[in-house]
Each structure stands twice: as C-alpha cells, then as structure tokens.
Amino acid sequence: MTLEQILGRVPVIPVLVIDDVDHAVPLGRALVAGGLPVLEVTFRTPVAARCIEAMVGDVEGAIIGAGTVLDAAMRQAAADLGCAFAVSPGLIEGERADGPVPLLPGVATPTELMAGLAAGFSLFKLFPADVAGGVSALKALQSPFPQARFCPTGGVNAANAKEYLALPNVICVGGSWVAPPEVVRAGDWERLTLFAKEAAALGRS
C-alpha cells in the first residue's frame, strides 16, 4: 500500500509507546478490534523493535508503522522489521520520499514544508501540532501549499480531533490518548477497544 492509502484508512492513528513486549500483541489486537488497524509503534523504548516484530507477525489485520524514526538507519530498521510505514518527528537529512519503507516526515514551519516537498514528499506529520499553530496553522498552509496533506500529532486529543479532521488538508490525526499508558499497563484490553471504537467513530466532515 502507498502511504496515502495507509493514512486514509483511519481517522486516528494511535501513537504507541510500549515498554513490555507481553503487552504488544494484545494491545494491537484490542485496537484493531475497535476499528483502528493502522498503528504507530514508537522507537522510544528498549523493546520497541521486539514489539514491532511481534505485532507484525501476530496481530491479524494490523498495519504496523515505526515511529520516532530519526535517521536513515532507523528507517531501514523499520523496513527490516516488516513495517508498512515509518514516521519521523522532523525531516531526515538526505531522505527522500522513495526509500526502503514509506516515510511520513514531520514539519513545523513553512520552510521545512518546502524542503519536504522538494524531497518528493506530499504527506507530512505536523508536529508538535499544538505548538506549531494547530488548526489555524493548517488553515493558513492550505492556500500556498495545496499539494500537501497532513497528519497532525502532538496535543491532538478526543476533544479537538474532529476539528482537525474537518480540514481539507488533513488526512488523519495521530494521538496517544487512544491507548493511555496506565490502561495498557493494567492490561484492560476491553477498555482500549472501547477507546478505539470512539476514535474510529470520529470520522471526517
């Protein structure tokens, strides 16, 4: 699948920080059961790679991406683990749209957006969305950059996600609110499925 096809499947992509390998598969299954098959597992913990590998192999219907990808080597690692996509908080120097795995690069300014477009990207993570201007910034970017679409992440939550999703240049949003760490640690998978259902129901205007 192309990155556009992946991001277009869901209104919300859960951003997951998993610190226990045993939680990875049941967490993934709970979110997929709730209607959110596209999952971003961040490279922020020592067990992240093992979690990704387990979810790619054992969570039926899931489309797993690696998050917090900071350089070309990490992008290649995501591809080697079987990820369908990778997400970076910023632009990675020298990386282009074509590569070992589709990459969603982060931008926070028009200058970064122009550099990303010049590198062949058309889909971007606005990050951190709330600090970068949020909905107002995305509205302002629409006219000068009609070719760019965004997955705003950072400060996006259940209360404001629908406002972001109503924008024509937003393809989806990313957020950690769908899988609160304390609920994951408690292993309350039924509750996480309910959270996923609520997020999946946000839809688009």
C-alpha positions in Angstrom: 0.0 0.0 0.0 1.0 3.6 -0.6 1.4 5.9 2.4 -1.7 7.8 1.2 -3.7 4.5 1.2 -2.4 3.6 4.7 -3.2 7.0 6.3 -6.5 7.2 4.5 -7.8 4.0 6.1 -8.5 5.6 9.6 -9.3 9.0 11.1 -6.9 8.3 14.0 -3.5 6.6 14.2 -2.7 5.5 17.8 0.9 6.6 18.8 2.1 3.8 21.0 5.0 3.7 23.5 5.3 0.1 24.6 7.7 -0.9 27.4 6.6 -4.5 27.9 6.8 -7.0 25.0 4.0 -9.0 26.5 1.6 -6.1 26.0 2.3 -5.6 22.3 0.1 -8.3 20.7 -2.9 -7.9 23.0 -2.7 -4.1 22.7 -2.6 -4.4 18.9 -5.5 -6.8 18.8 -7.6 -4.6 21.1 -7.1 -1.5 18.8 -7.7 -3.4 15.6 -10.9 -4.9 17.1 -12.0 -1.3 17.8 -11.6 -0.3 14.2 -8.1 1.2 14.2 -5.8 -1.1 12.2 -3.1 1.5 11.5 -0.7 1.6 14.5 2.4 3.6 15.1 4.8 1.9 17.5 7.5 4.4 18.5 11.2 3.6 18.8 11.2 5.1 22.3 11.8 2.0 24.4 14.5 -0.7 24.5 11.9 -3.3 23.5 10.3 -1.3 20.6 11.8 -3.5 17.9 10.7 -6.7 19.5 7.2 -5.2 20.0 7.0 -4.3 16.3 8.2 -7.7 15.3 5.6 -9.4 17.4 2.8 -7.2 16.2 3.7 -7.6 12.5 3.7 -11.3 13.0 0.7 -11.9 15.3 -1.8 -9.1 15.0 -4.1 -10.0 12.1 -5.4 -7.1 10.1 -2.9 -4.6 11.6 -0.8 -2.2 9.5 2.2 -1.5 11.7 4.4 1.5 11.4 7.5 2.6 13.3 7.5 6.0 14.9 10.3 8.3 16.2 12.4 7.3 13.2 15.4 9.8 13.4 17.8 8.7 10.7 18.2 6.6 7.6 19.4 3.6 9.6 16.2 3.6 11.7 14.1 3.9 8.5 15.9 0.8 7.2 15.4 -1.0 10.5 11.7 -0.3 10.2 11.7 -1.9 6.8 13.7 -4.9 8.0 11.1 -5.4 10.8 8.3 -5.6 8.3 6.8 -2.2 8.9 4.4 -0.8 6.3 5.5 2.8 7.0 7.7 4.9 9.2 7.1 8.2 10.9 9.7 10.9 11.8 9.2 13.9 14.1 11.2 16.0 11.6 12.8 16.0 8.2 15.7 13.5 8.0 18.6 15.0 6.1 19.2 13.3 2.8 16.0 11.2 2.9 13.5 11.3 0.1 10.0 10.0 -0.5 11.3 6.9 -2.3 13.1 4.6 0.1 13.0 1.2 1.9 9.7 2.0 3.5 7.2 4.9 3.0 8.1 7.7 5.3 5.8 10.3 6.9 8.2 13.2 7.9 7.5 15.8 10.5 7.4 19.5 9.8 6.5 22.5 11.9 7.2 25.5 9.6 6.6 26.6 6.0 10.4 26.4 5.4 10.5 22.8 6.5 7.4 22.0 4.4 9.1 23.5 1.3 12.2 21.3 1.9 10.0 18.3 2.3 8.1 19.0 -0.9 11.5 19.4 -2.7 12.5 16.0 -1.5 9.4 14.4 -3.1 7.1 14.2 -0.1 3.5 15.3 -0.2 2.2 13.8 3.1 3.6 15.3 6.4 3.2 15.0 10.1 2.6 18.4 11.6 4.5 18.1 14.8 4.1 19.2 17.5 0.7 20.3 16.1 -0.4 22.4 19.1 2.9 24.2 19.4 3.1 24.7 15.6 -0.2 26.5 15.4 -2.7 23.7 15.3 -5.9 24.2 13.3 -5.1 27.8 12.5 -1.7 26.9 11.0 -3.2 24.1 8.8 -5.8 26.5 7.5 -3.1 29.1 6.7 -0.9 26.4 4.9 -3.8 25.2 2.7 -3.7 28.1 0.1 0.1 28.3 -0.5 0.6 24.5 -0.3 -2.5 22.8 -1.8 -0.4 19.8 -2.7 0.4 19.0 0.9 -1.7 16.9 3.3 -1.1 16.4 7.0 -1.4 14.0 9.9 -1.2 16.5 12.9 0.2 14.9 16.0 1.1 16.4 19.4 -1.6 17.9 21.5 -4.4 16.2 19.5 -7.0 14.6 21.6 -10.5 13.3 21.8 -11.8 16.9 22.4 -10.2 18.6 19.4 -9.6 15.7 16.9 -12.8 16.4 15.0 -11.8 20.0 14.4 -8.6 18.8 12.8 -10.3 16.1 10.7 -12.7 18.7 9.3 -9.9 20.4 7.4 -9.5 19.5 3.7 -5.7 19.2 4.0 -5.8 16.7 7.0 -5.8 13.1 6.0 -5.9 11.7 9.6 -4.6 12.6 13.1 -2.1 10.9 15.4 -2.5 10.6 19.1 -1.6 8.7 22.3 -4.9 9.3 24.0 -6.4 6.2 22.5 -4.0 4.0 24.5 -3.3 5.6 27.9 -0.1 4.0 29.4 -1.9 3.2 32.7 -4.7 1.3 30.9 -2.1 -0.6 28.8 -0.1 -1.5 32.0 -3.3 -2.7 33.6 -4.0 -4.9 30.6 -7.5 -3.6 30.3 -7.9 -4.6 26.6 -11.7 -4.3 26.6 -11.5 -0.7 27.7 -8.9 0.0 25.0 -11.2 -1.5 22.4 -13.9 0.9 23.5 -11.4 3.8 23.2 -10.5 2.7 19.7 -14.2 2.5 18.7 -14.8 6.0 19.9 -11.8 7.3 18.0 -12.7 5.4 14.8 -16.2 6.9 15.0 -14.8 10.5 14.8 -14.7 10.1 11.0 -14.4 13.1 8.8 -16.7 16.1 8.0 
